[in-house]
């Protein structure tokens, strides 16, 4: 298509571009309003970060690094979030500065949500006025995620969930850009850069939150699928994942090997958690194994002792420690059980590698012994995703005094050694601030309308997913809708983020733990909004085509 002559076309282009600039300005204004309201909502929270029993695994490496004793791992937690905590402390010199940094990153996550949404909307083959209306629809999930008190609680905490939304939406924005420049309007260089960046951010999400492991794979599928097809040269298609993997290794894997001093818990954390979550299945496997072992087998009395300990601890975990809804036990009790943590090394060996091999082997044997029971466990946990509760999307909190009380208790339980005097003083001031807030914290505003909206979303989540899949099928089987295929697949790739995270947790752990559900709840709400827009886009275009009309194409 040739360009018009420049001179006579200048006024025409200016008039044509003016509405586009107005639309962009209005979109930026709406985003600014949403971010301002979010910041106002956050201002009610004290500028003191929350802590919990896992916090020391992130705080100790940062403080030890700043004190000059090395970047030493604690509790098996990976290096990326502790490195950010060290950066926050180094640049501000106080724990209040951590909250200030994480608030700014929270605002950045809102901007990245808007970029992700706008990039997806730009692939809709409609007039810019319709795309503008759909762009405004995206303000709803962005606002709900930013002001959700439970999400804000994590943002104000010394936990990787405070940074995860920023990295996830950075990856999804890159993935949407890749879909646009790989299939919708193919361009080699943007496709390569955005596809590679999506892989880097995917690996960063995994380092921040290991439970994101399956979502790391599913959200990277677009780059893998992009290897096939002929819209771009094979060199660009191949160079994209190669560049992304190389950059991820260089930026995120190499520093850990060079500077991070790992502890034994990094080897045993996941295997022990896997063992404890699936302890009822493993107990049945042990019982079956004992029944087949001859009395003369030297292993039998040792295994019998371990099984007796496991049965006793399972009974306590089921009856006395608030068992999880579907698991019917509390695996956290088992994970902290002194009896079990003594019996396992006595049977398997005391080295981290021996414990890891035993736990993984016991889990595999239990799955092979009764694959049906394991499958039931996975799908009972996946029930939380198929039929979510309102708290998954939005949960009000009116009083955070209890959270600060828990924070003070959690921090008091760990007394670090070897810290430099100034950082020891900084930590002491932080502990004093927590103790003061544990006595009385300011109340938080409630959002009854947003809570009611979240309840409505729970009723429509599964029907919307089914309608979306039918709409995606329709754009492939009916040629008049083919111009919506790239938009539909882009929305599907967005869906793979919460879906992959939820199913990944079901495989190795349990969605009974609310923390895992709220982790993907905001992304899921974002995707459900995109699904709704896509369903109406397909229905609207189908009606126009059926009526013999033409939907205005993007100029």
C-alpha positions as CSV (number, residue, x, y, z in Angstrom):
1,X,0.0,0.0,0.0
2,X,1.6,3.3,-1.1
3,X,1.6,6.4,1.0
4,X,-0.3,9.5,-0.2
5,X,1.5,12.7,-1.3
6,X,2.7,14.5,1.8
7,X,1.7,18.1,1.1
8,X,-2.1,17.9,0.5
9,X,-2.4,15.1,3.0
10,X,-0.9,16.9,6.0
11,X,-4.2,18.6,7.2
12,X,-6.1,15.3,6.6
13,X,-3.7,13.3,8.7
14,X,-3.8,15.9,11.4
15,X,-7.6,15.8,11.6
16,X,-7.5,12.0,11.5
17,X,-4.9,11.7,14.3
18,X,-6.6,14.2,16.6
19,X,-9.3,11.8,17.9
20,X,-6.6,9.2,18.4
21,X,-4.6,11.6,20.6
22,X,-7.8,12.5,22.5
23,X,-8.5,8.8,23.1
24,X,-4.9,8.2,24.3
25,X,-5.2,11.3,26.6
26,X,-8.4,10.0,28.1
27,X,-6.9,6.6,28.7
28,X,-3.9,8.1,30.5
29,X,-6.2,10.3,32.5
30,X,-8.3,7.2,33.7
31,X,-5.1,5.4,34.5
32,X,-3.8,8.4,36.5
33,X,-7.1,8.5,38.5
34,X,-6.9,4.8,39.2
35,X,-3.2,5.1,40.4
36,X,-4.1,8.1,42.5
37,X,-7.0,6.3,44.2
38,X,-4.7,3.3,44.8
39,X,-2.0,5.5,46.4
40,X,-4.7,7.1,48.6
41,X,-5.9,3.6,49.7
42,X,-2.3,2.6,50.5
43,X,-1.7,5.7,52.6
44,X,-3.8,4.3,55.4
45,X,-1.2,1.5,55.9
46,X,1.7,2.3,58.3
47,X,5.1,2.7,56.7
48,X,6.4,-0.4,58.5
49,X,6.7,-3.6,56.6
50,X,4.9,-6.7,57.9
51,X,6.7,-9.9,58.7
52,X,5.8,-13.6,59.1
53,X,7.6,-16.9,59.9
54,X,9.1,-16.9,56.3
55,X,10.5,-13.4,56.5
56,X,13.8,-14.3,58.0
57,X,14.6,-16.4,54.8
58,X,14.5,-13.1,52.8
59,X,15.8,-10.7,55.4
60,X,18.8,-12.6,56.7
61,X,20.6,-12.8,53.3
62,X,20.1,-9.1,52.7
63,X,21.4,-8.1,56.2
64,X,24.3,-10.5,56.0
65,X,25.3,-9.1,52.6
66,X,25.1,-5.5,53.8
67,X,27.1,-6.4,56.9
68,X,29.9,-7.8,54.8
69,X,29.6,-11.4,55.8
70,X,28.4,-12.6,52.4
71,X,25.1,-13.1,50.6
72,X,24.1,-16.2,52.6
73,X,20.9,-18.1,51.9
74,X,18.5,-18.8,54.8
75,X,15.6,-21.2,54.9
76,X,16.1,-22.3,51.3
77,X,14.7,-19.1,49.8
78,X,16.1,-18.1,46.5
79,X,18.2,-15.0,45.9
80,X,16.2,-12.5,43.8
81,X,13.9,-11.0,46.5
82,X,16.6,-10.9,49.2
83,X,18.7,-9.0,46.6
84,X,15.9,-6.4,46.2
85,X,15.6,-6.1,50.0
86,X,19.3,-5.4,50.2
87,X,18.9,-2.8,47.5
88,X,16.0,-1.2,49.3
89,X,17.8,-1.1,52.6
90,X,21.1,0.2,51.1
91,X,19.4,3.1,49.2
92,X,17.1,4.2,52.1
93,X,18.9,3.0,55.3
94,X,15.6,2.0,57.0
95,X,12.8,-0.6,56.9
96,X,10.4,2.3,56.1
97,X,12.3,2.6,52.9
98,X,11.4,-0.9,52.0
99,X,7.7,0.0,52.1
100,X,8.3,3.2,50.0
101,X,10.2,1.2,47.3
102,X,7.5,-1.5,47.2
103,X,4.7,1.1,46.9
104,X,6.5,2.6,43.9
105,X,6.9,-0.8,42.4
106,X,3.2,-1.4,43.1
107,X,2.3,1.7,41.1
108,X,4.6,0.4,38.3
109,X,2.7,-2.9,38.3
110,X,-0.5,-0.8,37.7
111,X,1.2,0.9,34.7
112,X,2.3,-2.5,33.4
113,X,-1.3,-3.9,33.8
114,X,-2.5,-1.0,31.6
115,X,0.2,-1.6,29.0
116,X,-0.7,-5.3,28.9
117,X,-4.4,-4.5,28.5
118,X,-3.8,-1.8,25.9
119,X,-1.5,-4.0,23.9
120,X,-4.1,-6.8,23.8
121,X,-6.9,-4.3,22.9
122,X,-4.8,-3.0,20.0
123,X,-5.1,-6.4,18.3
124,X,-8.9,-6.1,18.1
125,X,-9.8,-5.4,14.4
126,X,-12.3,-2.6,15.3
127,X,-12.7,1.1,15.0
128,X,-10.6,3.1,17.5
129,X,-13.7,4.3,19.3
130,X,-14.7,0.7,20.1
131,X,-11.2,-0.1,21.1
132,X,-11.2,2.9,23.4
133,X,-14.4,1.7,25.1
134,X,-12.8,-1.7,25.7
135,X,-9.6,0.0,27.0
136,X,-11.7,1.7,29.7
137,X,-13.1,-1.7,30.7
138,X,-9.6,-2.7,31.7
139,X,-9.6,-0.1,34.4
140,X,-11.9,-2.2,36.6
141,X,-9.6,-5.3,37.2
142,X,-6.6,-2.9,37.5
143,X,-8.3,-0.9,40.2
144,X,-9.6,-4.0,42.1
145,X,-6.1,-5.6,42.2
146,X,-4.4,-2.4,43.3
147,X,-6.8,-1.6,46.2
148,X,-7.5,-5.2,47.3
149,X,-6.5,-5.1,51.0
150,X,-5.2,-8.6,50.9
151,X,-3.0,-7.8,47.9
152,X,-1.9,-4.5,49.6
153,X,-1.0,-6.5,52.7
154,X,1.5,-8.6,50.7
155,X,2.8,-5.4,49.0
156,X,3.5,-4.0,52.5
157,X,5.2,-7.3,53.6
158,X,8.7,-8.6,53.5
159,X,7.6,-11.2,51.0
160,X,8.3,-11.8,47.3
161,X,4.5,-11.4,46.6
162,X,5.1,-7.7,47.0
163,X,7.1,-7.6,43.7
164,X,5.6,-10.5,41.9
165,X,2.7,-8.6,40.2
166,X,5.2,-6.2,38.7
167,X,7.3,-9.0,37.2
168,X,4.2,-11.0,36.0
169,X,2.7,-8.1,34.2
170,X,6.0,-7.1,32.7
171,X,6.2,-10.6,31.3
172,X,2.5,-10.6,30.1
173,X,3.1,-7.1,28.5
174,X,6.1,-8.5,26.6
175,X,4.1,-11.6,25.7
176,X,1.2,-9.5,24.3
177,X,3.7,-7.4,22.4
178,X,5.3,-10.6,21.0
179,X,1.9,-11.9,19.9
180,X,1.2,-8.6,18.1
181,X,4.5,-8.4,16.3
182,X,4.8,-12.1,15.6
183,X,1.3,-12.8,14.2
184,X,-0.9,-9.7,14.1
185,X,1.4,-7.2,12.4
186,X,4.7,-9.1,12.0
187,X,7.9,-7.1,12.6
188,X,11.2,-8.9,13.2
189,X,13.0,-6.7,15.7
190,X,10.1,-6.0,18.1
191,X,9.1,-9.6,18.0
192,X,12.6,-10.8,18.9
193,X,13.2,-8.3,21.7
194,X,9.7,-8.7,23.3
195,X,9.8,-12.5,23.0
196,X,13.2,-12.7,24.6
197,X,12.2,-10.3,27.4
198,X,9.1,-12.4,28.1
199,X,11.4,-15.4,28.8
200,X,13.6,-13.4,31.1
201,X,10.7,-12.1,33.1
202,X,9.2,-15.6,33.3
203,X,12.3,-16.9,34.9
204,X,12.4,-14.0,37.3
205,X,8.9,-14.8,38.4
206,X,10.0,-18.4,39.1
207,X,12.9,-17.1,41.2
208,X,10.6,-14.8,43.2
209,X,7.9,-17.4,43.7
210,X,8.8,-21.1,43.0
211,X,5.1,-22.0,43.0
212,X,5.0,-20.1,39.7
213,X,7.0,-22.9,38.1
214,X,4.3,-24.3,35.8
215,X,3.1,-20.7,34.9
216,X,6.7,-20.0,33.9
217,X,6.3,-22.7,31.3
218,X,2.7,-22.0,30.2
219,X,3.2,-18.2,29.8
220,X,6.3,-18.9,27.7
221,X,4.4,-21.1,25.3
222,X,3.7,-18.2,22.9
223,X,7.4,-17.9,22.2
224,X,7.7,-21.7,21.7
225,X,4.7,-21.7,19.3
226,X,6.3,-18.7,17.5
227,X,9.0,-21.1,16.2
228,X,6.5,-22.4,13.7
229,X,4.9,-20.5,10.8
230,X,6.2,-18.3,8.0
231,X,5.3,-14.8,8.9
232,X,8.9,-14.1,10.0
233,X,12.2,-15.6,8.9
234,X,13.4,-18.8,10.6
235,X,16.4,-16.9,11.9
236,X,14.3,-14.5,13.9
237,X,12.0,-17.3,15.1
238,X,14.9,-19.3,16.4
239,X,16.9,-16.4,17.7
240,X,14.0,-15.2,19.9
241,X,14.0,-18.1,22.4
242,X,17.8,-18.5,22.2
243,X,18.3,-14.9,23.1
244,X,15.8,-15.0,25.9
245,X,17.3,-18.2,27.5
246,X,20.8,-16.8,27.2
247,X,19.8,-13.5,28.7
248,X,18.0,-15.2,31.6
249,X,21.0,-17.3,32.4
250,X,23.3,-14.3,32.2
251,X,21.1,-11.9,34.2
252,X,19.4,-14.2,36.7
253,X,21.3,-17.6,36.9
254,X,24.9,-16.5,36.8
255,X,24.8,-14.0,39.7
256,X,23.3,-16.7,42.0
257,X,26.2,-19.0,41.2
258,X,28.8,-16.3,41.7
259,X,27.6,-14.5,44.8
260,X,24.9,-16.5,46.6
261,X,26.0,-18.9,49.3
262,X,23.4,-21.7,49.5
263,X,22.4,-23.6,52.6
264,X,21.2,-27.2,53.0
265,X,17.6,-26.1,53.2
266,X,17.7,-25.2,49.5
267,X,18.0,-28.9,48.9
268,X,15.4,-30.1,51.3
269,X,12.7,-27.4,51.3
270,X,10.6,-28.6,48.4
271,X,11.1,-32.4,49.0
272,X,10.0,-32.0,52.7
273,X,7.0,-29.9,51.7
274,X,6.1,-32.5,49.1
275,X,6.4,-35.3,51.6
276,X,4.2,-33.5,54.3
277,X,1.4,-32.4,51.9
278,X,1.1,-36.0,50.6
279,X,1.8,-37.6,53.9
280,X,-1.6,-39.6,54.0
281,X,-0.8,-41.1,50.6
282,X,2.8,-41.9,51.7
283,X,1.6,-43.4,54.9
284,X,-0.6,-45.8,52.9
285,X,2.4,-46.6,50.7
286,X,4.5,-47.4,53.8
287,X,1.8,-49.7,55.2
288,X,1.6,-51.6,51.9
289,X,5.4,-51.9,51.8
290,X,5.6,-53.1,55.4
291,X,3.0,-55.8,54.6
292,X,5.2,-57.2,51.8
293,X,8.5,-57.0,53.7
294,X,9.5,-60.2,55.4
295,X,10.1,-60.0,59.2
296,X,13.8,-60.8,58.6
297,X,14.3,-57.7,56.4
298,X,16.7,-55.4,58.3
299,X,14.8,-52.4,56.8
300,X,11.5,-53.4,58.3
301,X,11.9,-52.3,61.9
302,X,13.4,-48.9,60.8
303,X,10.5,-48.3,58.4
304,X,8.0,-49.5,61.0
305,X,9.3,-46.9,63.4
306,X,9.1,-44.1,60.8
307,X,5.6,-45.2,59.9
308,X,4.5,-45.2,63.5
309,X,5.9,-41.7,64.0
310,X,4.1,-40.5,60.8
311,X,0.8,-42.0,61.8
312,X,1.0,-40.4,65.2
313,X,1.9,-37.0,63.7
314,X,-0.8,-37.3,61.0
315,X,-3.4,-37.9,63.8
316,X,-2.4,-34.7,65.5
317,X,-2.2,-32.7,62.2
318,X,-5.8,-33.9,61.4
319,X,-7.4,-33.3,64.8
320,X,-5.6,-30.4,66.6
321,X,-4.1,-28.0,64.1
322,X,-6.9,-26.6,61.9
323,X,-6.7,-29.1,59.0
324,X,-7.0,-27.7,55.5
325,X,-10.4,-28.0,53.8
326,X,-9.7,-30.7,51.3
327,X,-6.4,-32.2,52.5
328,X,-8.0,-32.9,56.0
329,X,-4.6,-32.4,57.6
330,X,-2.3,-29.4,58.4
331,X,0.9,-30.1,56.5
332,X,2.6,-27.0,58.2
333,X,2.4,-28.9,61.5
334,X,4.2,-31.9,59.9
335,X,6.8,-29.7,58.3
336,X,7.7,-28.2,61.8
337,X,7.3,-31.5,63.7
338,X,10.4,-32.3,65.7
339,X,9.5,-36.0,65.9
340,X,9.1,-36.3,62.1
341,X,12.1,-34.2,61.4
342,X,14.1,-36.6,63.6
343,X,12.6,-39.8,62.3
344,X,13.2,-39.0,58.6
345,X,17.0,-38.5,58.9
346,X,17.3,-41.6,61.1
347,X,15.7,-43.7,58.4
348,X,17.0,-42.0,55.2
349,X,20.3,-40.5,56.3
350,X,21.3,-37.1,57.7
351,X,22.7,-35.3,54.6
352,X,20.4,-33.0,52.6
353,X,20.9,-35.1,49.5
354,X,19.8,-38.3,51.3
355,X,16.7,-36.5,52.7
356,X,15.9,-35.1,49.3
357,X,16.2,-38.5,47.6
358,X,14.0,-40.2,50.3
359,X,11.2,-37.6,50.1
360,X,11.1,-37.6,46.3
361,X,11.2,-41.4,46.3
362,X,8.5,-41.7,48.9
363,X,6.2,-39.3,47.0
364,X,6.8,-41.2,43.7
365,X,6.1,-44.5,45.4
366,X,2.9,-43.2,46.9
367,X,1.7,-41.9,43.5
368,X,2.5,-45.2,41.8
369,X,0.9,-47.2,44.7
370,X,-2.4,-45.4,44.4
371,X,-2.5,-43.0,41.3
372,X,-6.3,-42.6,41.7
373,X,-5.9,-41.1,45.2
374,X,-3.3,-38.7,44.0
375,X,-5.5,-37.7,41.0
376,X,-8.4,-37.1,43.4
377,X,-6.1,-34.9,45.6
378,X,-5.1,-32.8,42.6
379,X,-8.6,-32.3,41.3
380,X,-10.0,-31.6,44.8
381,X,-7.5,-28.8,45.0
382,X,-8.3,-27.6,41.5
383,X,-11.8,-27.2,42.7
384,X,-10.7,-23.9,44.2
385,X,-9.9,-22.7,40.6
386,X,-13.0,-24.0,38.9
387,X,-15.4,-22.8,41.6
388,X,-13.5,-19.9,43.3
389,X,-14.6,-18.1,46.4
390,X,-15.0,-14.3,46.6
391,X,-11.8,-14.0,48.7
392,X,-9.8,-15.2,45.7
393,X,-10.5,-11.9,43.9
394,X,-11.1,-9.5,46.8
395,X,-10.9,-9.6,50.6
396,X,-11.5,-6.8,52.9
397,X,-9.5,-6.3,56.0
398,X,-10.6,-3.7,58.6
399,X,-8.0,-4.2,61.3
400,X,-4.3,-5.1,60.8
401,X,-3.3,-5.0,64.5
402,X,-3.2,-8.8,64.5
403,X,-0.9,-8.8,61.5
404,X,1.6,-6.6,63.2
405,X,1.3,-8.7,66.4
406,X,2.2,-11.8,64.3
407,X,5.0,-9.8,62.7
408,X,6.5,-8.8,66.0
409,X,6.4,-12.4,67.2
410,X,7.9,-13.7,64.0
411,X,10.8,-11.3,64.1
412,X,11.5,-11.9,67.8
413,X,11.9,-15.6,67.1
414,X,15.0,-14.9,65.1
415,X,18.0,-13.2,66.7
416,X,20.7,-12.6,64.0
417,X,24.4,-12.7,64.8
418,X,27.3,-11.1,63.0
419,X,25.4,-8.0,61.8
420,X,27.2,-4.7,61.5
421,X,26.4,-2.3,64.4
422,X,24.4,0.1,62.2
423,X,22.3,-2.6,60.7
424,X,21.7,-4.2,64.1
425,X,20.4,-0.8,65.3
426,X,18.2,-0.5,62.2
427,X,16.8,-3.9,62.8
428,X,16.2,-3.0,66.5
429,X,14.2,0.1,65.5
430,X,12.1,-2.0,63.1
431,X,11.3,-4.4,65.9
432,X,10.3,-1.5,68.2
433,X,8.0,-0.1,65.4
434,X,6.4,-3.6,65.1
435,X,5.8,-3.8,68.8
436,X,4.2,-0.4,68.9
437,X,1.8,-1.2,66.0
438,X,1.0,-4.6,67.5
439,X,-0.7,-2.7,70.4
440,X,-2.8,-0.5,68.1
441,X,-2.9,-0.1,64.3
442,X,-5.1,2.3,62.3
443,X,-8.3,0.8,60.9
444,X,-8.6,0.3,57.2
445,X,-11.4,1.4,54.9
446,X,-13.8,-1.3,53.7
447,X,-15.0,-1.8,50.1
448,X,-18.5,-3.4,50.3
449,X,-19.3,-2.8,46.6
450,X,-16.0,-4.3,45.4
451,X,-16.6,-7.3,47.7
452,X,-20.1,-7.7,46.2
453,X,-18.6,-7.5,42.7
454,X,-16.1,-10.2,43.6
455,X,-19.0,-12.5,44.7
456,X,-20.6,-11.9,41.3
457,X,-17.4,-12.8,39.5
458,X,-17.3,-16.2,41.4
459,X,-20.7,-17.1,39.8
460,X,-19.6,-16.2,36.3
461,X,-16.0,-17.4,36.3
462,X,-16.5,-20.9,34.9
463,X,-19.3,-20.0,32.5
464,X,-17.1,-17.2,31.1
465,X,-14.2,-19.6,30.6
466,X,-16.4,-22.0,28.7
467,X,-17.9,-19.3,26.5
468,X,-14.4,-18.0,25.8
469,X,-13.3,-21.4,24.6
470,X,-16.4,-21.7,22.4
471,X,-15.7,-18.2,21.0
472,X,-12.0,-19.2,20.3
473,X,-13.2,-22.3,18.5
474,X,-15.7,-20.2,16.5
475,X,-13.1,-17.8,15.1
476,X,-11.2,-20.9,13.7
477,X,-14.2,-22.7,12.1
478,X,-16.0,-19.7,10.7
479,X,-13.9,-17.7,8.2
480,X,-15.7,-14.3,8.6
481,X,-14.3,-14.3,12.2
482,X,-10.7,-15.1,11.3
483,X,-9.5,-11.6,11.9
484,X,-10.1,-12.2,15.7
485,X,-7.8,-15.3,15.9
486,X,-4.6,-13.6,17.0
487,X,-6.6,-11.6,19.6
488,X,-8.2,-14.8,20.9
489,X,-5.0,-16.6,21.2
490,X,-3.4,-13.7,23.0
491,X,-6.2,-13.8,25.5
492,X,-5.6,-17.6,25.9
493,X,-2.0,-17.0,26.6
494,X,-3.0,-14.5,29.3
495,X,-5.3,-17.2,30.7
496,X,-2.3,-19.6,31.0
497,X,-0.8,-17.5,33.8
498,X,-3.4,-18.1,36.5
499,X,-4.3,-21.5,35.1
500,X,-0.6,-22.7,35.1
501,X,0.0,-21.3,38.6
502,X,-3.1,-22.9,40.0
503,X,-2.6,-26.3,38.5
504,X,1.1,-26.2,39.4
505,X,0.3,-25.7,43.0
506,X,-2.3,-28.5,42.9
507,X,0.4,-30.9,41.6
508,X,2.9,-30.3,44.4
509,X,1.0,-28.5,47.2
510,X,-2.5,-27.3,48.0
511,X,-4.8,-24.5,47.0
512,X,-6.4,-24.9,50.4
513,X,-3.7,-22.3,51.5
514,X,-5.3,-19.0,50.8
515,X,-2.0,-17.3,50.0
516,X,-1.7,-19.4,46.9
517,X,-5.2,-18.4,45.7
518,X,-4.8,-14.7,46.2
519,X,-1.5,-14.9,44.3
520,X,-3.3,-15.7,41.1
521,X,-6.6,-14.0,41.9
522,X,-5.7,-10.6,40.5
523,X,-4.4,-12.1,37.2
524,X,-7.4,-14.3,36.9
525,X,-9.8,-11.3,37.3
526,X,-7.7,-9.5,34.6
527,X,-8.1,-12.4,32.2
528,X,-11.8,-12.9,32.9
529,X,-12.3,-9.3,31.9
530,X,-10.3,-9.9,28.6
531,X,-12.4,-13.1,28.0
532,X,-15.6,-11.0,28.5
533,X,-14.4,-8.4,26.0
534,X,-13.5,-11.2,23.5
535,X,-16.8,-13.0,23.8
536,X,-18.7,-9.8,23.0
537,X,-16.3,-8.9,20.2
538,X,-16.9,-12.3,18.6
539,X,-20.7,-12.1,19.1
540,X,-20.8,-8.5,17.8
541,X,-18.8,-9.3,14.7
542,X,-20.8,-12.5,14.0
543,X,-24.0,-10.4,14.1
544,X,-22.6,-7.8,11.8
545,X,-21.4,-10.5,9.3
546,X,-24.7,-12.4,9.5
547,X,-26.5,-9.1,8.7
548,X,-24.3,-8.6,5.7
549,X,-22.5,-5.6,7.2
550,X,-18.8,-5.0,7.6
551,X,-17.1,-4.3,10.9
552,X,-14.8,-1.3,10.4
553,X,-11.2,-2.4,10.2
554,X,-8.3,-0.7,11.9
555,X,-6.8,1.9,9.7
